[in-house]
Amino acid sequence: MPQFLLDPGGLAPDARSAVLTGAEAHHLLRVVRTRPGDRVKLFDGRGRRWQGRLAAGGAPDAARVEALEPLPSHEPSLELRLAQSLPKGDRWTWLLEKGTELGVSHFAPLRSRYTVVTPAAGKAQDRRARWTAIALAAAKQCERGVVPDVAEAQDLDAFLSGLGAPAAAEVRLVCLERSTAPPPALAGRPAHVTVAVGPEGGWSPEEVEALQRAAFLPLSLGPRLLRAETAGVAALVWVLARWGDLVAPGDP
């Protein structure tokens, strides 16, 4: 059963019970057809998660969950941002889902020199709402505690300008096709990692220079050419395996 997003105002002051309303209550009661006494998982989209039981009675358009107990956080130990040049067709939707499952906290869709996709003008608000809904659905399904933020598409220059200088515990990586660069040699464990992935046509030389001026380090994903969305997922897995939570207990 997926978990359900709880409005912060629906949590009781003692955090022992909560009330779902609106679309989440409808999904719980009418779509999933949860019955009184059934187990229910909740999250607030800000990192907190609970488990409880559906209470009997109550309003027909609301669901009261009682005997709440906190659940462990499933968030990565680092903040993970994916800046990706928009891929074609439904590949961006797929990437939003998979990135959310892997623990991305912020998606930054980019327009670069060789980006094929040109988002329709005048529909930015609707487009972003749809992307956010996709990330929310994935967060509910994979038991995230946080709903990732999804920005509106922007040019690479605007994105880099908005980043500013890297923080002390921040690492920035840019995927370069067929790069022979060795893995970044970094001391310590970063708290924030930003991964930049270009379109299937790759980054232009000028874009690579701009990324490197913004403190992005080259990351090689091997000698084979990868689709843009494959490169995004592979880079996320690389980061999480090195500094995150994709490590078995006892591994170094």
N, C-alpha and C positions, 0 to 999 in steps of 0.2 A: 504494500500500500504506500502511495506517495505521502510525503508530509504536507502539511497545510500551512499557508502563510497567515500569521496572526497579526492583526493590527495592534500596535503597542497599547492602545486604549482598551483592548479586550482582555488584558491580563489583570487578574485580581491583585490588589496591593500585596498580599502575602505570597503571590506566585504559586498558589496551590490549585487554582482553577482559572479557566479562561473561557471566553465566549467568541465563537466565530460567527461572522455575519456575511451578508452579501454573497458574492460568487463563491467564496471558499466554503461557506455553509451549504450552499446549494450543491456544490461538488461532493462534499462529504456525505450529505444526507440523500440526495436524489440520484447522483451519478454512481458513486461508489456504493451507495446504499448501506452505510454503516449503521449498525444497530446498537442500542444501549448496552453498555458493558464491553463493547469492542474497543480494542486498543487504538489510540490515535496519536500521531506524532505531529508536533507543531514546531514552527520556527518563526523568528521575528524579522528575518532578513538582515539583521545586524550582528549575527554570530551566535545568538542564544537558541537552544533547542530544548524541547521537553517531550515527555511521553505521559499520556494519561488515558482515561477511559471516558467514552461518551456517556453522559448522564441521561437519564430518562426524563421525559417531559420537556417543558420549555416552549418557547415560541416556535411556530412552524418554519420561520425563516431564519432561525438562529440555532447554533449548536453549542451546548455547554460541555466542556471537557473538564473533568475533575480528577483529583488525586494526581496532580502533575508532579513529575520528578524530572530534574534536569538531565539532559543527555550530553555526552561528550561532544566537543567541537570537532568538526571534520575539516576545518580550514587548514590550509598549508601553513607551515611555520614561517613562510615569507610572503610578502605581498607581490603578486604576479600580474604584470600588465602585458597584454599582447597588442602590438601596433601592427596591423596587417593591411597591406594593399588589397582592396576589395576583389575577391575572385569572382568568376563568372557564375551565372545561374544560381542554383540553390546551394552552392558550396559554402557561401558565407553563413547560411543558416546552419549547415552541418558543423562548421567551425565554431559557431557560437555555442552549439550544444556540447561539442567535445571539449572545447576550452573551459566551459563552465564545469563539466564533470572533472576536469583535471585540476581545477582550483583557481582559474583566472579571476581576479577581482575587478579588472577594468579592461574593456575592449576599446581600441581606438582604430576604427576603420579609416584607411588612408586612400588618397588619390595621388598616385605617383606618375612618372612620365609614361610608363608602359601599361598603366592600368587600363583594362579594356572596358570595365563597367563605369558608366557615367550615371550616377543617381539622378532621377528626375527632379528638376527644379520645382520649388514650391510645395514639396511633400515631405520636408525634413521631419516635421513633428510626427506625422503618421508613420513614417519609416522607422524613426527611433522608437516609437511606442511598440511597433511590431517586433523589432529586435529585442527590446526589453522583455516583452512577453515570452519570447523564445528562451531567453536566458532564465527567466523566472520558472518556466516549466521544467527546464533542465535542472535547476537548483532544487526544485521540489522532488524530482525523481531520484536524484543522486544523493539526497540528504545533506546538501550544503546548509550552512547556517547563515550564509550571506548571499544576497542576490547581486550578481555582478553589475557594475555600471557599464552602460554601452553608450559611447559618445556618438555624435553625428559625424558623418564622413567629412574629412578635411584634408587639405593639401599637406604634403609632407613638410613643407617649409613652416606652415602654421603650427603643425604639431610640434616640431622641434623648437620653435620659438616659445611655445607654451611650456615646454619642459623646464627650461632654465638650466642652471648648473646642477650636476648630480649631487645628491646628499652623500654624507659620509659613508653610509652603509648601503648605498645603491650601486647596482651593476646594470649596465646597459649592453645588450648584445644585438648584433645585426647578422642575420643569416646571409651568407654569400655562397652562391652556387659554385661548386667545384673549387672551393677555396682550399689552399694548402696550409692555411694558418693553423698553428697548433692550438689546442684548447686553451682558453684564457687561464693564466696562472694568477690566481688571486689569493691573497692572505685573508683568513677569517671567513666568516659566514655572512652573506649579505642579508639585509632585512627586506630589501626591495629589488626586484629584477624586472627590467623592461626588455622585451624581445621584439625586434622589428623584422618583419618578413615582407619581401617585395612581391610583385606580381609574377606571373609565369614567364614574362619577358625579362625578369630580373631588374635590378636597380641600374640606373644610368651611372656612368662614372662620376658625374656631378653630384648625384644623390649619395653615392658612397662617401664622397668627400665630406658632404654636409653632415652625414650621420657620424662620421669619425670625428669631425670638429665638435659634435655634440657629445663626445665621450662614449660612443658606441664601439665596442670591441668586436672584431670579426669572429663569427662562429661557423665552423665547417660542419656540414651534415653528411659528409662522405662524397665519393666521386660520382654517385648516380644523380641524375636530374630528377628532382621531386616536383610534384604538383605543389602549387602555392599552399593549399590547405594541408597537404601532407607535411610540408616543411614546418608549418605553424605548430602542428601537433607534435612532430618530432622534436622541435626545439623546446617546447614546454616539458616534454618528458625528460629531455636531457637536463634541463634546469632542476626539475623536481628530483631526479635521481641523484644529482650531485649535491644539492643544498636543501631539498625539501623532504617530502614524506614518502617517496617511492623507494624506500630502503627497508629491507626485512630487519626485524629485531636482531641485534647482535652484529649486523654488518658494520664495517668501519664507515 
